[in-house]
Amino acid sequence: MKASIGDKLIVEGTRHGEVRRVGVIVELRHPDGSPPYVVRWMGADHESLVFPGPDAHVMTGGNLPDEERNRAPITTP
């Protein structure tokens, strides 16, 4: 898995009733874009260090659905 700052990290719910979590990658820990990532979660006002599991995937800006692409970007200080 490789990512860039600004890509979305999608974590699918794996159990009945779990919701999909979507976050924006705001910091990379490795220059090659490999995990872990610092992610700011949409709908929540916090960031966390994430080691993505098999239920996660990255969506780059060009692959985002229109409603996601048109959201205001989250900037890092």
Secondary structure, DSSP 8 states (H G I E B T S, - for coil): ----TT-EEEE---STT---EEEEEEEESSTT--S-EEEEETTSS-EEEE---TTEEEE-GGGS-HHHHTS------
